[in-house]
Amino acid sequence: MEHNLFYYLHIFLVICVMLTVFTPLYMLKYLFVIPFIIYCIWMIFDDCPINRLHRSKNNKKDNFFIYDVLKIFNKDLKEQRAHIITGFVSVALVTISAFRFLYRI
């Protein structure tokens, strides 16, 4: 896979979204909907639009960024399983944020 600026931007955005659960509560009330919004964008575009920005020039098929990352940990990973893991992480981020609101952690 060819790594360009958009690839590194993609990594940065994924890390930022995952770190939203550690933000202070006064900021979290505005940020906890971000995983939901991202998932809606994925449904509208049938994939993450940023994937198209860093696809390989030799490969016309869009790269599935998270799939490539998860393949590092499991070589036999199916793309559907990667989508399930992505959905699980998105729901977990919102759930953790909600518990932080409920229990003021």
C-alpha positions in Angstrom: 0.0 0.0 0.0 1.2 3.4 -0.9 1.4 5.8 2.1 0.7 9.4 1.3 -0.5 12.4 3.4 -4.1 11.2 3.4 -3.1 7.8 4.9 -1.4 9.5 7.8 -4.3 11.9 8.2 -6.5 8.8 8.3 -4.4 7.3 11.1 -4.5 10.6 13.0 -8.3 10.9 12.8 -8.8 7.3 14.0 -6.6 7.9 17.0 -8.4 11.2 17.8 -11.8 9.6 17.6 -10.6 6.8 19.9 -9.2 9.3 22.4 -12.5 11.2 22.7 -13.5 9.0 25.6 -10.6 10.4 27.7 -11.6 14.1 27.2 -13.0 16.1 30.1 -16.8 15.8 30.6 -17.5 19.4 29.6 -16.0 18.7 26.2 -17.3 15.1 26.0 -20.9 16.2 25.8 -20.2 17.6 22.4 -17.8 14.9 21.2 -19.4 11.6 22.1 -21.7 11.7 19.0 -18.7 11.7 16.7 -18.6 7.9 16.3 -22.3 7.9 15.4 -21.8 10.6 12.8 -18.8 8.8 11.3 -20.8 5.6 11.0 -23.6 7.5 9.3 -21.1 8.9 6.8 -19.9 5.3 6.2 -23.4 4.2 5.5 -24.1 7.1 3.1 -20.8 6.7 1.1 -20.8 2.9 1.5 -17.3 3.2 3.1 -15.1 5.8 4.6 -14.6 8.6 2.1 -11.0 9.1 3.2 -10.2 5.5 2.0 -10.6 6.8 -1.5 -8.0 9.5 -1.0 -5.2 7.1 -0.2 -6.0 4.2 -2.5 -3.2 2.6 -4.4 -2.7 4.0 -7.9 -2.3 0.4 -9.2 -5.4 -0.9 -7.5 -8.7 0.7 -8.5 -10.4 -1.0 -5.6 -10.8 1.2 -2.5 -8.6 0.4 0.4 -10.3 -0.5 3.6 -8.0 1.2 6.0 -9.1 -0.6 9.2 -9.0 -4.0 7.5 -5.3 -3.4 6.5 -4.5 -2.4 10.1 -6.3 -5.4 11.6 -4.6 -7.8 9.2 -1.4 -7.1 11.1 -2.9 -8.9 14.2 -4.7 -11.7 12.3 -3.6 -12.7 8.8 -6.8 -14.8 8.2 -9.2 -11.9 9.0 -12.2 -11.6 6.7 -13.4 -8.2 5.6 -16.8 -8.7 7.2 -15.2 -9.5 10.6 -13.2 -6.2 10.3 -16.5 -4.3 9.7 -18.0 -6.0 12.8 -14.9 -5.0 14.9 -15.2 -1.4 13.6 -18.9 -1.3 14.6 -18.1 -2.7 18.0 -15.4 -0.1 18.7 -17.8 2.7 17.6 -20.6 1.5 19.8 -18.1 0.9 22.7 -16.8 4.5 22.4 -20.3 5.9 22.7 -21.2 3.5 25.5 -18.1 4.4 27.6 -18.9 8.1 27.1 -22.4 7.5 28.3 -21.3 5.7 31.4 -18.9 8.6 32.1 -21.8 11.0 32.0 -24.0 8.7 34.2 -21.4 8.1 36.8 -19.4 11.4 36.4 -16.1 9.6 36.0 
